[in-house]
Amino acid sequence: MTSITKATENDFQSIVDIGKVVVGEAHKNAAPVDDMKDYLQRNYNDAAIKEELSDPNNIYHIIYYDSQPVGFSKIIFDAPHPNIVAENVTMLDRIYLLKEFSGLKLGMQLLNFNLALAKDYGQEGIWLYTWVGNERAINFYQKAGFTIIGSHHFYVTPAYYNVNHQMYLPITASH
Ligand SMILES: CC(C)(COP(=O)(O)OP(=O)(O)OC[C@H]1O[C@@H](n2cnc3c(N)ncnc32)[C@H](O)[C@@H]1OP(=O)(O)O)[C@@H](O)C(=O)NCCC(=O)NCCS
């Protein structure tokens, strides 16, 4: 039994706990160990996530499986990008699911939920960055209809970047 709810500042702990584990696992070959450790420490601590949740532009949701928080997503409406003609587009900034619960279509459920939200908000498309080595995520996004439209240097730390694909999905009547 799954449910998806909008995250509030009270949910910071679930996001920190899931993020620290899943982001680290998915990107363990994406950067030198110390750079990734630094990235996780800076971005997935209580204060950083509380600050994220206090910004109304950051729309976080948590997906529960049998009442257990097992993943989360973050979107930002009206996040235009020079590679995309449409201005009213949404950025999918984060989508992470605990490994034990991957492959159950929970990720697709969470993605579709966010697509429906963006559509209701009048957005014309949704875009994201994903590390070029993250094959599972690339497959996942392609399955959902995203295509690669560009390349991006993602700074893991101020001194280290890795190459990301930029992917885009126009939102259509069938979403
Ligand atoms: C990427 C992620 C969100 C996908 O969610 P999920 O619940 O595991 O995926 P789903 O069960 O919804 O699968 C949907 C599709 O994704 C693809 N996919 C899922 N797991 C896959 C795997 N291990 N290998 C290849 N493709 C995979 C498949 O196309 C699948 O469709 P199919 O089963 O009909 O072939 C999730 O696995 C995750 O959080 N991974 C780690 C963190 C991460 O990389 N996040 C994205 C950062 S950009």
The ligand as a Tripos MOL2 file, in Angstrom:
@<TRIPOS>MOLECULE
LIG
   48    50     1     0     0
SMALL
NO_CHARGES

@<TRIPOS>ATOM
      1 C1         15.9400    5.7570  -10.4070 C.3       1 LIG1
      2 C2         14.7940    5.3850   -9.4640 C.3       1 LIG1
      3 C3         14.0660    6.6490   -8.9900 C.3       1 LIG1
      4 C4         13.8050    4.4960  -10.2450 C.3       1 LIG1
      5 O1         12.7530    4.0980   -9.3990 O.3       1 LIG1
      6 P1         12.3180    2.5590   -9.3120 P.3       1 LIG1
      7 O2         11.1380    2.4860   -8.4230 O.co2     1 LIG1
      8 O3         13.5120    1.7670   -8.9530 O.co2     1 LIG1
      9 O4         11.9330    2.2320  -10.8210 O.3       1 LIG1
     10 P2         10.5670    1.5780  -11.3300 P.3       1 LIG1
     11 O5         10.3080    0.2980  -10.6150 O.co2     1 LIG1
     12 O6          9.4910    2.6110  -11.2690 O.co2     1 LIG1
     13 O7         10.9550    1.2080  -12.8240 O.3       1 LIG1
     14 C5         10.5490    1.9580  -13.9230 C.3       1 LIG1
     15 C6         11.5050    1.7350  -15.0850 C.3       1 LIG1
     16 O8         12.8080    2.2310  -14.7520 O.3       1 LIG1
     17 C7         13.8080    1.3910  -15.3580 C.3       1 LIG1
     18 N1         14.5780    0.6960  -14.3190 N.ar      1 LIG1
     19 C8         14.2430    0.5310  -13.0210 C.ar      1 LIG1
     20 N2         15.2100   -0.1750  -12.3770 N.ar      1 LIG1
     21 C9         16.1500   -0.4550  -13.2980 C.ar      1 LIG1
     22 C10        17.3890   -1.1380  -13.2460 C.ar      1 LIG1
     23 N3         17.8630   -1.6600  -12.0970 N.pl3     1 LIG1
     24 N4         18.1200   -1.2250  -14.3750 N.ar      1 LIG1
     25 C11        17.6730   -0.6920  -15.5410 C.ar      1 LIG1
     26 N5         16.4880   -0.0250  -15.6370 N.ar      1 LIG1
     27 C12        15.7480    0.0990  -14.5360 C.ar      1 LIG1
     28 C13        13.0630    0.3960  -16.1940 C.3       1 LIG1
     29 O9         12.8620    0.9540  -17.4890 O.3       1 LIG1
     30 C14        11.7380    0.3000  -15.4710 C.3       1 LIG1
     31 O10        10.6960   -0.1390  -16.2650 O.3       1 LIG1
     32 P3         10.4470   -1.7390  -16.4960 P.3       1 LIG1
     33 O11        10.5490   -2.3700  -15.1420 O.co2     1 LIG1
     34 O12         9.0710   -1.8030  -17.0650 O.co2     1 LIG1
     35 O13        11.5210   -2.1730  -17.4140 O.co2     1 LIG1
     36 C15        15.2900    4.5870   -8.2270 C.3       1 LIG1
     37 O14        15.7760    3.3350   -8.6290 O.3       1 LIG1
     38 C16        16.3410    5.3090   -7.4210 C.2       1 LIG1
     39 O15        16.0060    6.0770   -6.5320 O.2       1 LIG1
     40 N6         17.6360    5.0410   -7.7120 N.am      1 LIG1
     41 C17        18.7390    5.5570   -6.9370 C.3       1 LIG1
     42 C18        18.8000    7.0550   -6.9020 C.3       1 LIG1
     43 C19        18.8610    7.7040   -8.2420 C.2       1 LIG1
     44 O16        19.6670    7.3390   -9.0700 O.2       1 LIG1
     45 N7         17.9940    8.7050   -8.4320 N.am      1 LIG1
     46 C20        17.9630    9.4960   -9.6390 C.3       1 LIG1
     47 C21        19.0010   10.5470   -9.5730 C.3       1 LIG1
     48 S1         19.0340   11.5320  -11.0320 S.3       1 LIG1
@<TRIPOS>BOND
     1     1     2 1
     2     2     3 1
     3     2     4 1
     4     2    36 1
     5     4     5 1
     6     5     6 1
     7     6     7 2
     8     6     8 1
     9     6     9 1
    10     9    10 1
    11    10    11 2
    12    10    12 1
    13    10    13 1
    14    13    14 1
    15    14    15 1
    16    15    16 1
    17    15    30 1
    18    16    17 1
    19    17    18 1
    20    17    28 1
    21    18    19 ar
    22    18    27 ar
    23    19    20 ar
    24    20    21 ar
    25    21    22 ar
    26    21    27 ar
    27    22    23 1
    28    22    24 ar
    29    24    25 ar
    30    25    26 ar
    31    26    27 ar
    32    28    29 1
    33    28    30 1
    34    30    31 1
    35    31    32 1
    36    32    33 2
    37    32    34 1
    38    32    35 1
    39    36    37 1
    40    36    38 1
    41    38    39 2
    42    38    40 1
    43    40    41 1
    44    41    42 1
    45    42    43 1
    46    43    44 2
    47    43    45 1
    48    45    46 1
    49    46    47 1
    50    47    48 1
@<TRIPOS>SUBSTRUCTURE
     1 LIG1         1 GROUP 0 **** ****
